[in-house]
Amino acid sequence: MSTATPDTEPSPGPAPERMPALFMSHGGPTLAEDAHWPGELARWGAGLPRPKAILMVSAHWEEAPLALGATSPVPLVYDFWGFPEHYYRIRYDAPGAPELAAQVKALLRGPGMPVHDLPERGLDHGAYVPLLEMYPDADVPVLQVSMPTLDPRKLMEIGRRLAPLRDEGVLIVGSGSFTHNLRAISPDNHVPSALAEFDDWGRRALDAGDVDALLDFAHKAPAAQYAHPREEHFVPLAVTLGAGADELHTQRSVIEGSWLGLSKRSVQIG
């Protein structure tokens, strides 16, 4: 016989497990055809705590003021050209995350930081390509937000303001590429020495916790202009550094090596 009374409150469930902050090199639409990278991403996802939701910041969405994408299922953004037709039929029907969108607004809105909604904006390939491998069942709610600036220090501050979401079970992901020069792409995966030098510099800066150097990579890194003719694929790392600022000593490169000559380096903090 139940002893509950009308005033009995249901016991709260277990507190969400604190999630790490990630930076991932996301590759291109053909990533799934690689012999190794999909398995590396799958193992990474399987080794993480189960997220309540995923917050994605992709190199492929620059929008100011900061915008929040769809919170209900909408078509993906196939932001690439000249690929075989089947790449434009890929689906990733992850649930929307309206509760997370409200939390993001509460954390970010303030003087100098307007936030607006773009409910028709679906996930771009910087978001869905790696998520297809990490969470292939598409059963974790996903929210994508735009990069309102390419200034690494401002992006790091956005990451800092979003950091409390980690304690709510939200996986914060900056998605870009550790090196990104499309003119250097090599079908036989030859890595130009300049890209290798940049990648090694970045690894050493991360290991040393040299955030100032990473934020000023355009001036501090060797071959920065060659590795990143435009900086949009490297600066999502600044969001990750901000979201993991209190645990930078835990950072580690989960995935290394190269794909078509570009670095696959992907980093976990926490």
C-alpha positions in Angstrom: 0.0 0.0 0.0 1.4 3.4 -0.9 2.3 5.8 1.9 2.5 8.8 -0.4 0.4 11.8 0.5 -0.9 14.5 -1.9 1.9 16.7 -0.7 4.6 14.2 -1.5 7.0 15.6 -4.1 8.5 13.2 -6.6 12.1 12.5 -5.9 14.4 14.3 -8.3 16.3 12.2 -10.8 20.0 12.0 -10.7 21.9 15.1 -11.5 23.2 15.3 -15.0 26.8 14.3 -15.4 29.1 17.2 -16.3 30.0 17.1 -19.9 33.3 17.9 -21.5 33.8 20.7 -24.1 35.1 19.5 -27.5 36.8 20.9 -30.6 36.5 18.7 -33.5 37.9 18.8 -37.0 34.8 17.8 -38.9 36.0 16.9 -42.4 33.8 17.1 -45.4 30.8 15.2 -46.8 33.0 12.3 -47.9 34.3 11.7 -44.3 32.2 8.5 -44.0 34.2 6.9 -46.8 37.5 7.1 -44.9 38.8 3.9 -43.6 39.6 5.2 -40.1 38.0 8.5 -39.2 34.4 7.4 -38.8 35.5 4.7 -36.3 37.6 7.3 -34.4 34.6 9.5 -34.0 32.3 6.6 -33.1 34.7 5.5 -30.3 34.9 9.1 -29.1 31.1 9.4 -28.9 30.8 6.0 -27.2 33.4 7.0 -24.5 31.6 10.2 -23.5 28.9 10.5 -20.9 25.4 10.5 -22.5 24.6 14.2 -23.3 21.2 15.6 -22.5 21.7 17.9 -25.6 24.4 19.0 -27.9 25.3 22.7 -28.6 27.2 23.1 -31.9 29.2 26.1 -33.1 30.3 25.4 -36.7 32.8 27.1 -38.9 30.1 27.1 -41.6 27.6 29.4 -39.9 28.7 33.0 -39.6 25.8 35.3 -38.6 25.7 38.5 -36.6 24.1 39.1 -34.2 24.4 35.6 -32.8 21.6 33.4 -34.1 20.0 30.2 -32.8 19.0 27.7 -35.4 16.0 25.4 -35.6 14.5 24.0 -32.5 12.2 21.6 -34.4 13.2 19.3 -37.3 13.9 21.1 -40.5 16.0 20.1 -43.6 19.8 20.0 -43.3 21.9 22.7 -45.0 23.9 21.1 -47.8 26.5 23.8 -47.9 28.8 22.2 -50.5 28.8 22.0 -54.3 29.8 19.5 -57.0 29.4 16.3 -55.0 27.5 13.2 -56.1 23.7 13.3 -55.6 23.6 10.9 -52.7 25.4 13.5 -50.5 22.4 15.8 -50.9 20.0 13.1 -49.6 21.7 12.5 -46.3 19.4 13.0 -43.3 20.1 13.6 -39.7 16.7 14.0 -37.9 17.9 14.8 -34.4 15.3 16.3 -32.1 15.3 20.0 -31.6 16.3 21.6 -28.3 13.9 24.4 -27.4 14.8 24.2 -23.7 18.5 24.6 -24.5 17.7 27.5 -26.8 16.0 29.3 -23.9 19.1 28.6 -21.7 21.4 29.9 -24.3 19.4 33.1 -24.6 19.4 33.6 -20.8 23.2 33.1 -20.6 24.2 35.2 -23.6 21.7 38.1 -23.9 22.9 41.3 -22.5 24.4 44.7 -23.4 26.3 44.3 -26.6 25.2 40.7 -27.2 21.8 40.5 -29.0 20.5 37.0 -29.8 17.9 36.2 -32.4 16.1 33.1 -33.7 16.4 31.6 -37.2 13.9 28.7 -36.9 14.3 27.7 -40.5 18.1 27.2 -40.3 19.0 23.5 -40.2 22.3 21.8 -39.3 25.1 22.4 -41.7 27.8 19.8 -42.6 30.1 21.1 -39.9 27.5 19.8 -37.4 25.8 16.8 -39.0 28.8 15.1 -40.6 30.6 14.3 -37.3 27.4 13.7 -35.4 26.4 11.1 -38.0 29.4 9.1 -36.8 29.3 10.0 -33.1 25.6 9.7 -32.5 24.3 7.8 -35.5 20.8 7.2 -34.0 20.2 11.0 -34.1 18.4 10.6 -30.7 20.2 13.5 -28.9 18.6 17.0 -29.2 20.9 19.3 -31.1 21.0 23.1 -31.3 23.3 25.0 -33.6 24.3 28.6 -32.9 26.1 31.0 -35.2 29.5 32.5 -34.9 28.8 36.3 -34.6 32.4 37.2 -35.0 35.8 35.7 -36.0 37.5 37.4 -33.1 39.0 34.6 -31.0 38.8 36.5 -27.8 35.2 37.4 -28.2 34.4 33.8 -29.1 36.2 32.6 -26.0 34.0 34.9 -23.9 30.9 33.4 -25.5 32.3 30.0 -24.5 32.8 31.2 -21.0 29.2 32.4 -20.7 28.0 29.1 -22.1 30.1 27.0 -19.8 27.4 26.5 -17.1 25.5 24.4 -19.6 28.1 21.7 -19.1 26.8 21.1 -15.6 23.3 20.6 -17.1 24.5 17.7 -19.3 25.0 19.8 -22.5 27.9 18.8 -24.8 29.4 22.0 -26.2 31.2 21.5 -29.5 33.3 23.8 -31.6 33.5 22.3 -35.0 36.1 23.4 -37.6 39.4 22.1 -38.8 42.8 22.3 -37.1 44.3 23.1 -40.6 42.1 24.2 -43.5 43.7 25.1 -46.8 41.6 23.6 -49.6 44.4 24.3 -52.1 46.6 21.9 -50.1 44.2 19.0 -50.2 46.0 15.8 -51.4 44.1 12.7 -52.6 47.0 10.6 -51.3 47.0 12.4 -47.9 50.4 14.1 -48.4 50.8 16.7 -45.6 52.7 19.8 -46.7 55.5 20.6 -44.2 53.9 24.0 -43.5 50.7 22.3 -42.4 52.6 19.8 -40.3 54.5 22.6 -38.6 51.3 24.5 -37.8 49.6 21.3 -36.4 52.7 20.6 -34.2 52.7 24.2 -33.0 49.0 24.0 -32.0 49.5 20.7 -30.2 52.4 22.1 -28.2 50.4 25.3 -27.4 47.5 23.2 -26.2 49.8 21.0 -24.0 51.4 24.1 -22.5 48.0 25.7 -21.8 49.2 28.8 -23.8 45.7 30.2 -24.5 47.1 33.6 -25.4 49.2 32.1 -28.2 46.2 30.1 -29.5 44.0 33.1 -29.6 46.6 35.1 -31.4 47.5 32.2 -33.7 47.4 34.5 -36.8 50.5 36.2 -35.5 52.1 33.6 -33.2 51.8 30.3 -35.2 54.2 29.3 -38.0 52.6 29.2 -41.5 49.3 30.5 -40.0 48.3 32.2 -43.3 49.0 29.0 -45.2 47.3 26.7 -42.7 44.3 29.0 -42.5 43.9 31.4 -45.5 40.7 32.4 -43.7 40.4 31.8 -40.0 36.8 30.6 -39.7 37.8 26.9 -39.3 40.3 27.5 -36.4 38.4 30.0 -34.3 35.6 27.6 -33.1 38.5 26.3 -30.9 38.2 29.6 -28.9 34.6 28.7 -28.0 35.8 25.3 -26.7 38.6 27.0 -24.7 36.1 29.3 -23.1 33.7 26.6 -22.2 36.5 24.5 -20.7 38.5 27.4 -19.2 38.4 26.0 -15.6 39.7 22.6 -16.8 42.3 23.5 -19.5 44.8 21.2 -17.7 42.7 18.2 -18.7 42.8 18.9 -22.5 43.9 16.1 -24.7 43.9 15.4 -28.4 41.5 12.5 -28.9 42.0 12.3 -32.7 45.3 13.1 -34.5 46.7 12.4 -38.0 45.5 13.8 -41.3 42.8 13.4 -43.9 43.5 14.5 -47.5 46.5 16.3 -46.1 44.6 18.3 -43.5 44.9 17.8 -39.8 42.2 15.8 -38.0 43.3 17.0 -34.6 40.3 17.0 -32.3 40.4 18.0 -28.6 38.5 17.3 -25.4 38.6 19.4 -22.3 37.1 17.9 -19.2 
